[in-house]
Amino acid sequence: MLTLLSFWRLRKANIQDLLKDARKPKQMPKFSWILTILGLILLIAGYMIAATASIMLAVFLIPPILFLVVTGSYLLFRQGTVALYKKLYDKPSLYSGTNLVTRTNILFRLKDYANMLFLTSTIIAVVLTAGGTVYLLFDSTIRMAMNQMPTTIAWYNFDEDEPTLEKETADAILAEHDTEILYTIDTEVTPIDFQTGNLETDAVALPESAYNDIAVDMDLPQLNLQSDEVFVAAPFVQNSPEYSLDEGDVIHVHNEAYTVYDLTERPILSTANSGWIQFIVPDETYAQWGSVVDERYHAYGYELDNWKEQGEVSNEIREAADSGHQSYFVQANASDYQMVMQTFSLTLFIGIFVSLLFFIVQGSMLYLKLFTELEDTKKQLLSLKRIGLTKKEAKKILGSKIRFLFFTPYLVGALHASFAFLMLNSMLEGAAGSMLLWNGLLVIGIGALLQLIYFFITRYYFVRAAYKS
């Protein structure tokens, strides 16, 4: 496409004019305030739509957002940068130090730089957005998987005559591996059915006194519930936010109404049966419910030191439960964490590799652009040297020019990516929250560090080449 465009522009050009074009004196660049303001309006409009987009309209809004942001960016690079530098050209600081040479160098080449700056800023925006999204998916998947697991190892014994796993067996395996146990959970629970609105489903209940003992180890707040209150852990029914309990909701158990006092998304006991919500109720209420339901389960859990490295002992405990054909009821954080890491690590690696490849491409474009001007730079340095410019001042001039070329598109690209992250957060209805914010800042920060390294490398080789006779 670029080749065809070049042929079209050169189709009527005179060869002699083309050869002399490089030696023609640069004219003061012109700009249009109308196009500058239009570019700014288009960019702001694209940002506002991106920041407020909902998941229902996202698919339809992406094309107009891209059009607004890309067109606005192009106009600002073509017109806005000239307007800005002309304003700087009128400032008294123009005559301070090497500012006159620095600003003149950039101002008279802005038209030449505009297309490249626009293209590199777009590449940077795509790289940062893609990298941040891939990392967010990787990080959120691991967090969601781990948040559904209360302890390193957890399970229920539904029938003590045919247990899922004997506690003594788990103790023996842990002792054999000399595993450090931070705390254990060993408590009775009662299965119940409850109703809220039109939803009827099941849950498990444990007494407040048992929860308070567990809360000490889990660093959770102590409870002091009224007789008609319940505290809810793991409030998602079937792990779906669409069917969840909220603070203040009223539930009905055995024809009695109870109010949700508070809740936490962190489960207290095993969530091997993902449809179970966990109710913590006063001991008297628990005894009342237990008098109606004869069935009892027993919940066990172990929190191990350095749990991510406990894959071997976790697998062995699961294998011990497997002999009772119920290993799927034994949750093991370390095993599941390692499985998720193996599954998504390849995706993360591919995403990072592709992003890094495009990042190198945009840096190489800037690098090559500078070296195409090397001969002109040498002539300018020689002329400035004759009027008394020192090498230190010359390096400052070159450094300012290179810094402009490297960090102007990066700042614009990072701004584009930031609003893309806001759009993603809006699409997720705020569920990503601060996690998306920090992941986005991390990716942008890493990108800035890489760009800084590229800048130092380019400046070193360009200055050295400029002073090479």
C-alpha positions, 0 to 999 in steps of 0.5 A: 500500500505504501509503495503504491502511494509512493508511486502515485505521489512521484508519478509526475515529479521531476528527477532533477527536483527530487535530487535538489529537494533535500538541499532546499531551505526549510519553510516555516511550517504552517498549521490550521487552528480549525484542524487542530481543534477538530483533532482535539474534539475527535480525540476527546469524544473517542475517549469519553465514549470509551470510558463510558461504554457498556458491555451491551454496546461495546461491539458496536462502539469499537469502530467509531471509537477507533475512527475518532481516536485515530483521526484525532491523533493524526490531526493533532500530530499533523497540526497540533504539534506545529501549533504547540511548538510555534507557541514555544517558539514565541516564548522568551525561554527560546533564547535560553541555553540551547533552546533556540537550536533545539526547538528550531530543529524540531519545529522545522521537521515536524511535518516530516516527523508527523506521520512517523510519530502518529504511526509509532504512537498507534503501535505503542497503544496497541502493544500496551492495550494488548499486553495489559489485556492479556496480563489482566486475563492471566492474573484475574483467572488465577485470582478467581481460581484461588479465591474459591479455595479457602485453604491449601487443602480442603474437603467435606466428609459427607458420610463418616462411614464412607469418608471422602478422605480420612483426616488421619490419612491426610495428617500422615501424608503431611507428616511424611513430607515434613510439611509445616501446617499454619492452621487447620479447620475441623468443624461440623456443618449442616446442609440447608435449603433456602429461598430468596425472591424466586430463587431456591437453592442449597447452602451449608451452615456453620455456627458462629462460635466455630466461625470465630475460631476459624476467623482468628487464623484467617485474620477475619473479623469476629462476628456477634450476630443477632438471632435473625441475622446471617453472615454469608461467605462465597455469596455467588450461587453456582459461581455466577454474579447474576445469582448472588446475595447482597447485604440486606437481602432477606432469605427464608429457611424453614419458613423463617425470615433472616437478614443478610448482615454482611458478606464476603466473597472469600469462602470459609470452607471447601467450595468443592460443590460450587453451588453451596453458599456458606451461612454463618449463624448464631449458635442458637439458630444453628441448633434450631436448624439442626433439629429440623435436618438430621444430616450433618457434614464435616469440613476439614482444611489445612493451610500450609506454609509456602502453599504454591510449592506444595504440589507434591503433597497435595497430589498425594493427598488427592490420590489417597482420596481417589481410592475412595473414588471422591478425589474431585471433592478434595480441593488442593490449591497448589495442584490447581494453581500449577495447572492454571499456570501451565495452561495460561503461561503459554498464552501469556508468553505468546502475548508478551512475545508479540507485544515485544516484537511490535515494541521493537518495531516502533523503536527501530522506526525511530532509530532508522529515522534518526540515522537517515538525518545523520549527514544533515546532523553532522553538517549542522554540528560542524557549523555550530562548532565553528561559532563556539558550540561545545560538545556538551551543548551539542549532546544536549541538543541531540538528546532533546531531539531524540527524547522528543521523538521517543517519548512524545509517541509513547505518552500519546500511546499510553494515554490511548491505552489508559482509555482502552483499559477504562473501556474494558473496565466498563465492559466488565461492569467495574468487576476488574476494578483496582486490579485492572488499574494496577495491571494497566499501570504495571504494563505502561510502567514496563513499557516506559522502562523499555522505551527509556532503555531504547532511548539511551541506546539510540542516543549513545550510538547516534551521538557517537555516529554524529561526531565520527568524521 
